[in-house]
Amino acid sequence: MHKWFSQAAVRLLRQEIEAANNNEVLFSAILEGDALKDIKVLARGNSTMVPAAVHAQPGKCMLVIHNHPSGDVTPSGADITVASRLAREGIGFAIINNSVSEAYILVEPVQIKPAAAVPIKKVSAALDQGGYVARIMPAYEDRPQQLEMALNVANALNEGAHALAEAGTGIGKSLAYLVPVIMWASENNRRAVVSTNTINLQEQLLYKDIPLLHQALPFGFKAVLVKGRANYLCKRKFYELLQRGEDLVEEKDLPDLQAMMQWEKTTRDGSRSELGFTPSSELWELVSSEADLCLRLNCPFFRDCFFHRARRETLDAQVLIVNHSLLFADIALRSKGADTGVLPEYHCIILDEAHNAERAATDWLGARVTRLSFSRLLARLYNLRGNRAKGLLVVLENKLAANQDLDSKLVRELLELVRQQVVPNCMSVSQEANEFFEEAAAYFSEQGDREVKLRLPGKFAHSPGWEKLRQQTQSLFIATGKLEKSLAVLRTCMDQLGPQGFEVVLSQAIELDGIRARLKALEADLQEVMMGEDESLVRWTELMPSRRGQRADFCYAPLTVSQVLKENLWEKFSSVVLTSATMTVNKSFDYIRDRLGLDRTFKVKELQYESPFNYRQQVRLGIATDLPDPAQPAFQAKIIPVILESLQASRGRGLVLFTSFSLLKTTAEALREELSRQGIAMLCQGDSPRHRLLERFRQETHSVLMATSSFWEGVDVPGESLSNLILTRLPFNVPDEPVFQARMEELRRQGSNPFYSFQMPQAVLRFKQGFGRLIRSQGDRGVVLVLDKRIATKAYGRWFLESLPPCPVRKGPAQEILAWQKEFLDTN
């Protein structure tokens, strides 16, 4: 018997196999030295198969063990497939007999040595005055805070500790974490993930910071950008679409499909971002890579597959650059029991822009069901436009009818099944879905004609309209059940075509399996919203304008993400470093720790670094105290002349941030003509895509940008174009937003004051983000004007002010503040 299997291990394995009636059992074990430890049962099966549910444990040397009741330990094809997949995660695979007297090791597990420490001297040598980075940067600025942060990140990695690092604007935090994490990953031959929330930061890392470190550091390393699978073209789907395009593609999309033919021959990585145009989402869905439709090793294009080529690039990389969406999609998959995630195995995480972590996790642990999600899925299967039918079933029919080598009797049965059962069932689901979503939109529209989010069941519980909607949901589920059953029968019949016949319809078979699985997932998500009773979830409908009047989307999200993150982040990884310019409230990390489940049982370094900018010299913060309270109707009219006079003083060069689109729209309409007369161009959120607005704002020095929501963060406009920042209101969350509302209620139930423990800290972090838009470099000068007097008149106002960098603050009548700020602007 193999040396790894001690007598105690053999005894335990035998006992579990006997307890499973000598059927197949799947085990996991940790290999320490030459001994198997921590043996656990993962799944139990029958005499011939067992579910393969395996989860990698970062930093552990893992072996999966699986018995063959027949006594023959020769691996089957299924064994080899599973072992190959696990090998990519560094997990070994072994087959034993039931008596555990024989073992066949298919794949040796990756022996993981204890992580070697990053030498602190090497980190200093990179970022100190006269260090590696300084030598290649002509305009290098000494940043003591950057070096201090880098040394503390290195210590966290070396000690297996988590870290929270609030780094003020201008510190250069990206280099402060990249240098130690690259050294740690290179030293230990392990992989680190660096996750960002915005494309801007991702591009900074990829095109500025990492190339700089490639040049500066005295050793080589590899960092790659990891994109979601749906960003890549699938060659198999693409070439099949070219052959059968007339049965699948809408006429309006044919020119773009033709353009893709040329692009596919020359594209470097096959990703959507390389296209010189934006195809419709329907067309891209027909050609994009999808996990559940992938043939993997059986695909004729596997060696040249854009997605798998990109994933192979990650295997020898030390650093993976991802966005929060991809990271939390990976975490969400693993938390729901998937045996692999969307990312390869990684051992530590740097989570930049960490103030967005709770929102990103909430998005990925929830779901949204729309009329469009049903119609698109069904249209892929079958859709009738005029006299022309299109879709997968049409392709299948044509393939079956055209192939003379197939069993003609079975082909007739298949065609009859498609035409008499699957197509009618598909049309029935389409009709039921349309009726349900139309009825829902009509019912909820009675709440008003504006965009609105409504908790479910909430005030609708037991109302006749709500009960009618639930009944319609059941009718929809009956229809989806019939369609799923007929698709299952169709697939069973297709399997009877024999190996050669099945090869003809292999692609369609895989797509049918994928569509059936997605239909089940849609049904499960809608059932959760309409019928679910799990109190850990928040359910709501979102009503918004559409071409048909109104549409109602159905959503759910977790009430809290703290437990999921605790189990899948803090407990699984020895080091996770969270960093952002805005993480503390009143100098404390308590709020973000509480929201993310990072309780006091974990070893955590709390680090704060002040910005190197001289805010006392660079900024004047004014608070107008003679304006009405924002809740009063007069507030809207009174702030307009104040904003106008402030923008005149700065000759444009202003960013005006709102908390509601309606106030933005009213203000813009009132000021546009007057500002234009004075040569000040007005740019408004919604007029153009975000990146174009920011590009114009940077280029047109005497312009003003009015925005809400996402523009409170991620706006980086150093220099002349921005010297006046106007914050119209304190950015408290909308009180009737469903997830926010439910979290407030939950805190109240727990005996906490939700305003002070949740609502206000959230607003403070957002306020800090907004304030941070003004000063982006040592040479910037400017003023911040706050039009919400609550920051001066309410007790909680000091929380906002004390969370800002120290700078001159003046409170008083608007005219006095404007004169004070104008004097500063005129002299700077």
N, C-alpha and C positions, 0 to 999 in steps of 0.2 A: 504493500500500500504506500502511496505517496507520503513523503516525510511531513507534509503540512497537516495530515490528519492524525491528531493525537487520539489516544484511547477515549478520552472524554468527548472529543469532537465526534468520533465514530458512534459512540453510544447515543449521543444527542440526536444525530442524523437518523439513526435507525429507529429511535423512539418516535420521531415525528413522522417518518414514512409509514411505520406500523399504525400510528394513530389515524393516518389518512387512508387506511385500508389498503396499503401497499400500492396506492395510485401515485401518479406523478406529483412531486412537490418541488417548488422552487425556493431555494434558500439564498440568503446573502451572508457573507462573512467578511470580517476585516482580517487581513494578513499582517501580523506583527512579527517581524523576524521570520522564523520558519513555522509559526504556529497560527492556526485559525482561531480567532476570538469573535465574540459577539455574534454568534450564529443565530439568524432569525429566519422564520418562515415568511416568505413574501406572498406565496399563492399556492393553492392546492387545485389539482385537476382530476382527470380520469386516468384510465390505463394507458392512454396514448398521447395526451397533450395537457398542457398547463398554461394559464395566462402568464405572459412575460411582463410583469409589472416591476420595473427596477428603477431606483432613484440613486444617482451618484451622490456620494458623501464627500464634499470638497475636503482635500487634505488627507483622505484615508485611502489605504491600499485595499481595494475591494475585489472580492471574488464572488461570482454567482455560481451556485452549485445546483445541479438539476439531475434527478435520478431517472433511469430507464428501467421500468418494472420487468422488461423482457430479460434483463441481465446483460444485454449487448450494449456496451458503452460506445459503440461507433456513432459519431454524430450524424443526425439527419440533416436534410436540406434546411429545415426550419431552425435547427440548432445553429447551423453555420450562419444563417441570416441574422439571428439574434446576437450571436457572439461577435459578428462583424460590427453590428451597431454599437454594442457595448464597448468594443475595443476602442472606438473613437472617443469614448469618455475615459479611457484608461482602465476600464473594468475587465478583469479576467473572467474566464468561463470554464467550468469543469463539469464532466458527466460522471456519475457514479452508478453502481448497481444498488439494488435494494438492501443488500447485506452490508454495503459500504466496505467491500473487500477489494474492489477495483475502482480506479479513478483514471479518467482520460482528460488531460488538460488541453483544451482547444486553444485558449489564449492565456498567456501569462499576464497576471495583473501588473500594472505599473507600480514598481516599488517606490513609494514616496518617502524620501528621507525628511527628517525634521527640517523646517525652513531655516536656511542660513540667514544670519543677521546682515542687514545692509550696513557696511562700515560708515559710521557717521562722518569720518574724515573725507570719504569720497563724495558725500553729499555737499560738504563744505567746499571741497575742491571744485565742484561744479558751479556753485552760486555765490561764492565769496568774492570780495573785491580781488580782481586779478585772476579769477577762476576761469574755468573752461568757457563759460558763456560770455563773460566779460571780454575775453581775448578776441572774440569774433564779432563783437557788437561795437561799432564805432561810437554810437551814442548811448553806451551803457550807463544806467543810473544805479547807484548802490541802493539796495532796498533791504535794510536789516530785517524788516518784518517778513519778507519773502524767505530769507534764509532761515529765520527762526521757525516759520511754519513748515518748511521742508524738513528740518531736523526733527520736529515733533511728529510729522507724518511718518518719517523713517522709524522713529521710536515706536509708534503705534503698530506698524507692520512687524517690527522686530519682536515686540512683546505680545503679539496676538491680541491687540486691543482695538476697540472701535474708537473713532474720533469725530468730534463735532468742531469744525473750524470756521468761525465767522471771520471773513477776510474783507476789510473795507476796500472800496474802489481804489485802484492804482497800486495795489500790493503786488500784483502779478501772480495770483494764486494758481493759475494753470501750470506754470513752471514749478511752483512750490510743491505741487503734488506729482507732476509728471516725472521729475528727476528721481525722487525716492522710489516711486512705484516701478519705473523702468528698471532701476538698479535691482530692486527686490525680485522682480519677475525674471530678469536675466540671470541673476545669481542662483536662483532656485529652479530654473527651467519650468516655471509655472506661468499661468495666464492671469492677467488682470483686466477687469472691465472698467472703462472710464465712461460714465453716462452723463449726458447733458440734456437739457430741456429744449434748447433752441438750436436751429440750424446755424445761426450766427456763431455761437460758441464752438459748435462742431467744426465749422469751417476755419475758425481761428486755430483750433488744435491741429487740424490736418494740414493747413497751408502755411501756417506761420510757426507755431511753437514746436511741433514735432520735426519739421525740416531743420529748424534751428538746432535742436538737440542732436539730430543726426550729424550735423556738422561739428558740434561742439564736444560731445562726449567721446572719450577715447576708446570706446567699444561699440560694436554694431548692435542694433536691436531692430525689431520689426513691429510696427503698429499698423493696424488695418481698420478701415471703416467697415462696420457690419450693418448691412441694410436688411430690412424685412424681406421675406421671400417674394411677396407680391410685387416688389419693385423690379423683378427680373423677367425677361422674356423666356418663355418655355419653347424651345425649338420644335419639339414634337407637336405641341398644340398649334404652333404657328404654321408649320408646313402642312398639317392636316387641314387647317383653316383655308390655306391657299387652294387646296384641292377641292374642298367642299364649301367654299365661302358663300356660294349662292344660297346654300341651305341654312346658313347661320348668321350672316352679316347683313345689317340694315344698309339700304342704299346710300344713306347719308355718310356711312363710315367707309365706303369703298375707296375713296381717294386716299384716306389715311392709311388704309391697308396696303395700297399700292406703294405709298411712300415708305412704309415699314419694310417692304421687300428690299429696297436699296439700303436702308439703314442697317438691316440685319446682317448684311454682308460686310459692313465696315465698322460696326460698333465695337468698341474696345471691351466693354464689360456687359453689354446687353441690358443695362438698367434704364428705367423709364426716364431718369434725369438726363440721360444722354440724347434723348429724342429732341429734335429741333422744333417740335410742336406738341400740343397736348391732345392726345386722342380721347375720345369719349370713354367714360368709365366702363360702358358696356363692351366696347371693342377691346379695351385693355384686359378686361376680365376673361375674354375669350383666348387671349394669348399669354397671359401672365402665369408664372410658376405658382403651383398650389400643392401643398403637402399631400392632401388626400387624393390628388389626381396624378401623382408622380409614379412612374414605373421603376424608378431607381435603376438598379443594375440591369433590368430587362429593357431599358429604353435604348433605342438605337443611337440616340444623341447623348448618352450619359457622359462619355468622355469629353464632349465639347459643351456640356450643359453650363450655361452662364451662372446659374445659382450654385451648383456643386463646385464649379471652379472657384467661385468666390469663397465658399465654405472651406475648400482645401487650403486657400490662402491663410485662413485663420489658424490652421493646425500648428504651424511653427511660429506664430506671432506671440510676442510677449504682452502686447497691449491691444485690446479690442475697443474701438470707439463706437459707442451705440447711443441711441437716444433713450429717454426715460420710457417711452412707449414700448420699445423693444425689450428693455430690461424687465419691465413689469409684465409684459406679455409672457416672457420666459418664466418669471416667478409665478404668475397666475396659472400657467400650464402645469408646472411642477406641483403647485399647491392643490390642483384638482386631480392629481394622480397620474399624469402623463409620465411615461418612462423616460422620455427625453424632452428637453425644452426647445426653444428656437435658437439658442446659442450653444456653442460647444462648452465643455466644462471650463469653469474659471474658479479662481481661488481667493481673490480679494476684489473689492469694489471701491472705486472712487465715484461718489455721486455728487456731481457739481450741480449748481442751481437747485440745491436741495430743498429750498423753500417750496418747490412745486411737487415734492415727493408724494405727499398725501393725495393731492388731486390726481396725479398720474396713476397712482395705485388704485384709487377709487374708480377711475375710468376703466381700467383693465380688468377689474374684478366684477364689473357690472355688465350690463347688456342693453342694447336698444333694438327694438323690433319695429319696422316701418312697413308701410304698404309697398314701398319700393323694394325692400329686401325680399318680400314674397314674389312680386311681379318679375324681378330680375331672375330669381332662381327658377321660377316656372317657365320664363321665356327661354332660358337655356335648354329646357327640356322640350318645350313645344310652344309655338305662338303662331297665330293666324293673322296676317296683315292683308286685308283685302281677300284676294283669291289665292294668295301664296302662303303656304305653310313653311315655317323655318324651325330649326332647333335640332337637338340631339336625336330625337326620335325619328325625324325626317332623314337624317344622315344614316341612322341604323337601318331604316326601311330600304333606302337606296342601296346600301352595301349588301344587304341580304338578297335583294331582288337581282342585283347585278352579278352575283357570284354563282356560277354554274356548278361549282364543285361541291357545294353544300348539300346536305340531305334535304331534298325538295319538300318532303312531308313536314319535317321539323321547321323549315323556313316558312311554310304556310301557317303552321301553328304560331310561330313567333309573330308573323305579320298580323295575324288575326288577333293575337293578344295585344299588340301595340294599338291597333285600330279600334278594337271593341272594348278594351278595358283601360289601358294606360292613358291614351289620349283623352277619352271622356272624363276619366278621373282627374287628369291634369286640368282640364277646362273647368271641372266642378270646383276644384280648390281655388282656382283663379277667381271664379264668380263669388264663392263664399268669402274669400279674402277681401275682394273689392267691396262687397256689401258690408262686411264688418267694419272696415276702415272708414267707409263713407258714413255709416251710422254713428261711429264713434266721433268723427269730426263734427257731424251735425249736432250731436248731443252735447259735446263739450264746448261748441261754439256759442252756446247759450250763455256761457260765462263772459262773453265779450269778444270783440273782433281783433284784439291785439294778440301779440305773441304772449303766451302764458303757460306756466307749469302748474299742474294740479296734482296734489297727493292722491294716491289711490289705496284703498277705497275712500278713505277720508270722509268728507261730508256726503259722498255719494252712497255710502254703505246703506243697504236696505231700500234705496230709492228705486222706483219702477224702471227708470231709464238704465240704471246700472245693472239691475237684474236681467233686463232685456239684452244688454251687451254681453253679459256672461253667458247667456243662453246662445247668443250668436257665436261666441267663442267655441262653445261645445259643438255647434254645427260645423264650424271650420275644422275642428279637430277630428270629427267623424270623417270629413272629406279628406283630410291629410292622411288619416289612418288607412282609408281605402286606396289612396295613391301609393303610399308606402308598401302596402301589401301587394298591389299589382306590380310594383317595381321589383319586389323580392321574387315574385313568381317569374317575371321576365328574366331576371338574372339567373334563376335556377335553370330555366329552359336554355338560356345562352350557354351555360356550362355543359349542356348535353351535346353541343355541336362537335365535341371532340377536340383534341389538341390543335389540329391544323385549322379546323373551322373556327375555333375560339380565337385563334391568332388574328383572323380577319376582323373580328369585332372587339379586340382587346381594349383599344382606347375607349370605345363607347361603354364597355363593361365597367371600366374604372370610373368613368365620368358618372355613370348611373349610380354606382356605389357612393360616390362623393355627393351627388345631389340628394340622394336618399338620407345620408347622414346629416347633411345641412338642413334638410327639411325637418328632421327630427329635432335638431338643435333649435331651430326657429320656433317649433311648436312648444318645446320645453321652456324657452325663454318667455314666450307669450303666456304660457300657462302659469309661470311663476308670477308674472305681473297681475294677471286677472284672477287667479285662484290661490296663489301662494299664501302661506300663513307663517313663514319663517320670519320671526321678529328681528333677526339680525340684518334684514334687507329693507331698503326703502324703495317704494314703488311710486311711479308717477306717470302722467301723460303730458306730453309736450305739444302744445297747440301752436301752429305757425302758419303763415300765409303760404299758399301754393298756387299753381296755375289754375287749379280747380276751385279755388276759394280758400279753404282751410284744410290742413292735414293734421292728423293726430298720430304722434309716435308714442310707443310704449316702452318705458325704461325701468330698470332697477339697478341699484348700487348698494354696496355694503354700508351698514350704519357706521362701522369703524374698520379701519385697515390695520389697527395696531397688533391684533393677534396674528394675522396672516404674516405681517412683516416680522414679528417676533420669531415665529416658527420657521420662516423661509429666508430670513436675512440675518438677523442678529444671532440666532442659534446655529445656523448652518455655516457661517463664514467667520473665521477668526478675526478678520479685520475688514470693516466697512468704514470708509471715511466720507462723511457728509460735509460739504462746504458750500458756502454762498456768502454774498455780501450782506444778506438779511436773514439771520437765524435767531437772534436773541430779542427778547422783549424786556425792556428795562434791565438790560445787561444779564438776563437769565436765559438759559436754554430749556427751562422746564416745559414751556409750551410745546416746542417741537419734539422733545423727548416723549411727552405724554401722547401726542397725536400719532407718533410713529411706533409706539410700543417699546421704546428703548428705556426700560425701567432700570432701577438702581441695582438689580442683580447682575448687570453686565459691567464689564470693565470698560470704562469710557473716559477718554481724554476730552476735556472741554477747553477749547482754545479760542481766544479772541485777539484779533490784530486790527489796530486802528489804521485807517487810511493814511498814507503819507502826505496827502494833500492838506494844504493850510486853509481850512474852511473859514477860519477867522478873518483871513485876508481875502478869500476868493468869493465869499457868499454874504448876502444880506437876506435874512428871512423876515418877512413882514406878515402880520396877521391883522386883517381888517375886522375890528370888533363892533362897528356900527351898522353892519348889514343884518337883515332879518335872519332868524334861524332857518336853516335849509328846509325844515319841514313846513314853513309858512309859505303861502302862495306868492307873497310879494318878493321872495328871495330871487326868483328867476328874473324879474324885471330889474331889480336893483343891481345885480351883478354885471349886467351888460355894459353900462357906461364905465364901470370900474375896469373891466377887462379891456375895453377900447382904449382908455387912457393909459393903462399899463403897456399895452402893445405899441401905442404911439411913442411912449418914452423910450422903448427899446428898439424902435423902428423895425417892427416885426421881430424876427429872430426869437420867436416864442413858441413854446409848447404848452397848450392848454389841455389839462386832463380832467375828464368828467367821470362820473360814476353811473350816469344813465344816458342812453342814446337820445332820448327825447329832449333833455336839457341841452345836449350838444347841438342837436338839429335846430332848436329854437334860437340858441345863441348865434350859431353860424349864419342863419338867415337874417338876423338883426344886424350883424356886423359886416357881412361880406361886401356890400356895396361901398360903405364908408372906408373900409380898409383898402379896397381896390382903388378908390380915388386917391389914396395917399401912397400908392405904389407898393402896397403890401399884399402879396398873393396869399389867399387862404386855401389851405389844403385840409380836407375833412376825411376822417375815417369813413370808408364806404364808397368814396368817389373813385378810388383805384385800389389795386392790391397793395398790401402793406409794404412790400419791398420797394414798390415804385413811389409810394408816398414818401418813404424815408429817403430815397435817392434824390427826389426833387427837393425835399426839405434841406438836405445837406448842400445841394448845389445852389439853390436860390436863397442867398443869405438873408434877404429881407422878406421872408415868408413866415407864416404862422401855421402850425399844425394843430388841429383840434381833434382829440381822440379820446377813446374810453377803453375800458377792458384791458386787452392785451398790451396796449401801449404804455401802461404803468411800469412795464419792465421790458428789458431787451432792446431798448432804444439807445443807441450809442452814437451821439453826434457831437464830437469834440470840436472846439474852435468857434468861429464867428457865427455860425448859423443858429446856435442856441445860447442865449444869455438871459432868457426870461422864462421861468417855469411858473405856471399858474395852476394851483390845485383848487378846484372849485368846491369840493366837499371832501370830508374825511371818508376814506373808502371802506365803509362798513358794507358787509355783504347784504344782498337783497333778502329781507326777512322771510319772504314766502318761497324762497328757493328750496325745493323739497329735501335735498340731502342736508343742507344747512339747517333747515327747520327741524328735521328729525334728530340731528345731532344735538341741537339746543334742548329739545325735549328730553332726550336721553340723559344729558348732564343734569337737567332739573330733577329727573327721577332719582338720580344718584345722590341728590342733596347738594350738588354743586351750583354755584351761581354762573350760568352759562354766558352771561355778558362778560364777566371778568376772566373766566377761565377759557373762553373760546372766541366769542364774537370780537372782543376788543383786541386780543393778541393777534388775531388774523388781520384786522384792520391796520394795526401798527406795522406789521411786516409789509403790508402792501403800501402803506404810506412811506416807509423807508425806501421801498423800491422806487416809488414815484420821485421822491426827493433825489435819489441817486442818478436820475437822468441828467441833471444839470452839469455837474463837474466831472469831466471824463479825462482831464489831463492837467498837468501842473500849470499850464498857461491859461486855463479857462477861468472866466470871471462871470458872475451873474447874480440874479435875484430870484427868490422864491416868494410868491404871493399866495397866501392861504385865505380863501374867502369864507371858510367855515369857522365862525367865531367860537364854536364849541371847544376848539382846541385851547382857547384862552379862558372860557367861562365855566367849563365843566371840570370836575375834579380829575376825571380820567385824562384830560388834555395833557397833563404832565408826562403821562406814559409815552405819548407820541413824541413830545419835545425831547425827553431824556433819552430816547432811543436814537436820536440823530447825532451826527458829529457836532462837536461844540462850534458854534458860529454866532455872530451877533443876531439877536432877535428883538424885534420891536412890535408891540401890540398897541393898537390905537385906531382912530378914525381912518377910513380908507384914504382920504385926501392927504393926511399926514404921512401915511405909509408910502403912498405913491411918490410924494415929494422926496422922501428920504431915499427911496430906491432909485429915483431918477438921478439924484445927485451922485450916487455911487456909480451908476451906469455911465454918466457923462464923464466922470473922472477916470473911467477904466476902458 
